[in-house]
Amino acid sequence: MTVPFLEPFRIKVVEPIKMTTKAERVAILKSAHNNLFKVPAEDVFIDLLTDSGTNAMSDRQWSAMMLGDESYAGAKSFLKFEKAVADILGFPHVLPTHQGRAAEGMLFGTLVKPGQYVPNNRHFDTTQANIAEIGAYPVDLVVPEAEDSAIDLPFKGNMDLERLEAFINEVGAENIPMGMITITNNSAAGQPVSMGNIRQTGEIYHKYGIPFFIDACRFAENAWFIKQRDQDYAKKSIHEIVREMFSYADGCTMSAKKDAIVNIGGFIGLRDEELKLRIAQKLIIHEGFITYGGLAGRDLEAVAQGLYEGIDPDYLNYRESHTRYLGEVLEAAGMAVYKPTGGHAVYVDAGVTLPHIPPSQFPGAALANALYIEGGVRTVEIGSLMFGHDDPDTGEPVYAPNELLRFAIPRRVYTRSHLDYVGKVAKELMKNTDSIRGLKITWQPELLRHFLAELEWV
Ligand SMILES: *Cc1c(COP(=O)(O)O)cnc(C)c1O
């Protein structure tokens, strides 16, 4: 196994975590209706549910928070935040939001009409749901290699450019109010998108007069992968790579809970001031005035500082190698690890790891529950529980392209020995996978069912 790049920080504040017994976990999971989203966090030993908002902030971020200017309009903290976004991402205009999905809701609510289409390499669950809620259609056009968990290629998050252009011609550009690309591609195993692919995606959208927005949550990790995997960028700084990535886009939606290394926050970055003013009307109704958008001044301070820490090459080197190490540990335990490892998470192909459980019985969720019972480790299914649904015309179930289980790593939170522990739990579990049973849904809400669904062992 490769030794990860050392943590480029030391620990100043600690948060105790508590181990439960197996018998306790069996009971806890039962009362959570077999849905790990309903398990109290204090009953989780290692929480790899998400990397979103679970980050450890730095001493500089915490001290910046003391400088928070809580003025309703034109706060100093907003100006600092606006300057950081303009400097790092290159967007002259920014609207803060309380998190990424609010940025999506404001942007789509302004641009997208019922019956229209929004292409993406692969939509994240919240962008998909925000578009569906309007009565429009989210369309996924990722390269086919993304669905093959075994092949090791550098940029499996890429947009399938031929399918994108064919799709635009098929439905007509007038029915596509905006196009997106997600970097890194969270729903496709956190795989990066190449610089050439971002540029060409932008060129295709612009050829048809379609505004191009980047779902930017993990832009710094994407830039790091470009630097590592594309020789033309090996000598460029992360800052330069980031600026080039965004130079091809008209704007972005961002969840600061990811690569801005904070606990809450988001924004819309824009070039067009007129569009900013249109979105601002919605923002003021739903989020707040345009210089705070649902955040406190101190949150804007933390984001402004965190954006710089997120593009630090030592941090990114540690981040990537730490994640890769967990991939190696899980593979050694016998799990079918998606190749290559993404930036923020390790994805295990649960369909391959538990071949005896069909997609209709959610192998990813079954594996997640088994891991929790075995060692108090919480992960999340990214498969047919999250993305499956019944076809609105035929009523037939539609399954996700892969049954993945995501081990997401909070930024700067867990050490290598925590990852070794997760590997030990996985190894123990893999000794007897036949005893892991599938799950069935006993209740589900209409949208984003995985968060609240209730399940039972088959
Ligand atoms: C997390 C995420 C979002 C939504 O952001 P929130 O801050 O959770 O609302 C959107 N897109 C991607 C790719 C994400 O990972």
The ligand as an SDF file (V2000), in Angstrom:
LIG
                    3D

 15 15  0  0  0  0  0  0  0  0999 V2000
  -23.3260   18.6560   -2.3180 C   0  0  0  0  0  0  0  0  0  0  0  0
  -23.5860   18.8580   -3.7520 C   0  0  0  0  0  0  0  0  0  0  0  0
  -24.5990   19.7190   -4.1880 C   0  0  0  0  0  0  0  0  0  0  0  0
  -25.5670   20.3860   -3.2450 C   0  0  0  0  0  0  0  0  0  0  0  0
  -24.9680   21.1740   -2.2860 O   0  0  0  0  0  0  0  0  0  0  0  0
  -25.5740   21.3130   -0.7800 P   0  0  0  0  0  0  0  0  0  0  0  0
  -24.6550   22.2980   -0.1420 O   0  0  0  0  0  0  0  0  0  0  0  0
  -25.5320   19.9640   -0.1680 O   0  0  0  0  0  0  0  0  0  0  0  0
  -26.9620   21.8340   -0.9100 O   0  0  0  0  0  0  0  0  0  0  0  0
  -24.7290   19.8990   -5.5420 C   0  0  0  0  0  0  0  0  0  0  0  0
  -23.9420   19.2660   -6.4400 N   0  0  0  0  0  0  0  0  0  0  0  0
  -22.9690   18.4360   -6.0520 C   0  0  0  0  0  0  0  0  0  0  0  0
  -22.0980   17.7810   -7.0860 C   0  0  0  0  0  0  0  0  0  0  0  0
  -22.7630   18.1860   -4.7060 C   0  0  0  0  0  0  0  0  0  0  0  0
  -21.8090   17.3360   -4.3360 O   0  0  0  0  0  0  0  0  0  0  0  0
  1  2  1  0
  2  3  1  0
  2 14  2  0
  3  4  1  0
  3 10  2  0
  4  5  1  0
  5  6  1  0
  6  7  2  0
  6  8  1  0
  6  9  1  0
 10 11  1  0
 11 12  2  0
 12 13  1  0
 12 14  1  0
 14 15  1  0
M  END
$$$$
